[in-house]
């Protein structure tokens, strides 16, 4: 259930001086007329009724509960209420879009809400690349109620033919009155063309509502679209005395834990072969989660790689080994093995880009030594995000686990730095 609430300061719960128009009340008025005026006073000064907005989808493409909105007319200026409503529905679009985390690459996650007369009449999100876009599902949900409605969408509607028809055409055909867009599409073949098409058809368009939230939703896709390389997150664990640890917090690998979510959010995870001596291949525990491609780094003097637990079919599609020519590693049955003079981050990113992957998680679990060449990509601006788990233990690994292999030629301050509490650990997040 979703509720739009007003801060307590917006309510006047104490006796209030009324305007002069109410001072003329005659105490000798007939009871019915006096009661009528009294009800107006009660509504204007602190009492309101709640209205329920409910949308039940006939489609089984996704499930959603109704939307409960508690509104108090007269307590906000009309313009403020309109602005707040726009943000409210775009936030709902983002919430819907997140249902497809890990499933849409190389497409973005998008959500759409159709609103008419203050009620949600249709909802949808893009579930998978090649499937209809969010606007199509929402318009199907709304049916004939889409006419003269307002469509809210977290990303600019597309205006080109790909594997699906353009969503701008679908909105025009449905005769929506207005479209509110969270952010403009950075794709050069779309960039503002969808907005222009809607305006040319006489549809009122508002752009940039909850824009930062919409950008955060698809940060990896936006980076890949603008720069051409997958978005890279560097992750490692520290003990409270500053040592690198191979361990993870107790809750981190469970459903809802930060590491399980990271695996769900990224298209590929890069691991050291040494991590497989102590740990199995990582899996996201999020419900119905697509598992990332596991890229295993095996350098000279790497141990024999044994990967139980997976069938050959799963290994062929979900595991690839990157090694250098010095390792002498033989190809594993059912696993693709690629040999290079040096295993560098740019090499890994080229492979992921060729596979249509938008995001890569570099997990230093198992040993920093295997990542020495790869981590030079931090200075080369190939790494965008940092996630560090600080464990509530003393004493980390002392062998080949120095972060001195990360060479940055200048003092680098992290942007949007944010600490979080996850179970008993502290998670530090920031952007290079």
C-alpha positions, 0 to 999 in steps of 0.5 A: 500500500502506498500513501501520500501524506502531508507533514503534521505542520500542514494541519491546523489542530488548534482553534483557528481564527477564521476569515471575516466571511465566517464572522457574519454567522448568525447564531440564530440561523436555522440548525440545518444551515448552521450545520452546513457552515460548520462542516465547511469550517471543519474541512478547512481547518484540520479535518479531511476525508481520505480517498482510495485510488485502486488499480487492479491489473487484469494482466499477469505480466506483473502484480501490483497492489492498489494505491492509497492516496490521502489528500486534504484539499485546501491545505496546499496551494493548487500548484504545489499539489500538482508538483507533488503529485507529479513526483509521487507518480514518477516515484511509483514508476521507478518502483515498478521499474525496479521489479525488473532489476537484472533482467532488462540489459542491455535495455534500461529499466522503465516504469509507467503509470496512467492517471485519470481524474486523480486515480491510477487506471494503468501500470506497467514496466519493461520486464525483459529486452525484446518484450514490450516497453512499460508504456505498452503494458500500462496502456493495455492495463488502462484500456479505454480509460487511457484517453484524456489521461496523464501518462507518467514514465520514468524515461522518455518514450522511444520514437524509433522502431527496434524490436518493438514499435515506438512508444510515442506512437502508442501514447498518441494513438491512445489519445493521452492528454499529457505525458510527464517524463522523469528523464530524457533518453541519452540514447542518440537515436532517441534524445528528445525526439520522443518528447518532440513527437508527443508535442507535435501531436498536441500532447502536453509534456513535462520533463525532468520530474524526480530526474536524479532518482530516474538517473540513479535507477539506470546509472549503468545503462546511462554510462554505457550509452554515453561512454561506450564501456560497461559501468564498473563497481569495485568491491572489497571487505575490510576489517576494522583494523584496515586489513582486507578480508575474504569474508562477507557479513552474515546477512550480505549473501542472504536475500535482501543483503547488499552482496546478493543485491549487487549480484542481481544488479550487475551483468557480470562479476569478476573473481579471482580463481583463488576465491574458489578454494574457499568459496563457491561461485557467488549467486544472488538470492533475490527472488527470480534473479538472473545470475550474472556472468562469472568471469574467473581470473586465473594467472600464473601459479593459480590453483587448479580450478574446480567448479562443482555445483553447476551443470555443464549447461549452466557453466557454458552460459554463466562462467568464462575463465580469463588467463595469461599465457604463463599460467599453462591452464588447460581449458575446463570442460564446458567452460570457455577459456580465453588466453591473453598476454595480460589480463587487463580491465579493458580486455574484460570490458571489451568482452562484456560489451560484445556480450551486450552487458552494461555493468561489471562487479570487480570483487577482490575476494580471494586475493588482490594479487590476481587483480594487479593489472586489472586495478590499473583501470581505476587510474584510467577512469574505467572504474565508476563506483566503490563499495566497501564492507567494513566487518566488525572483526579485528585482523584481516589477511596479510598475504598479498592483500595490499591495496597499494596495487591501486595506483591513483596519481592524484588525491581522489575524493569520492562523490556522493559518498554514503555510509549505510548499516547492513546487519552488523557491517558498515557499507561505504558507497561512493563514486570516483 
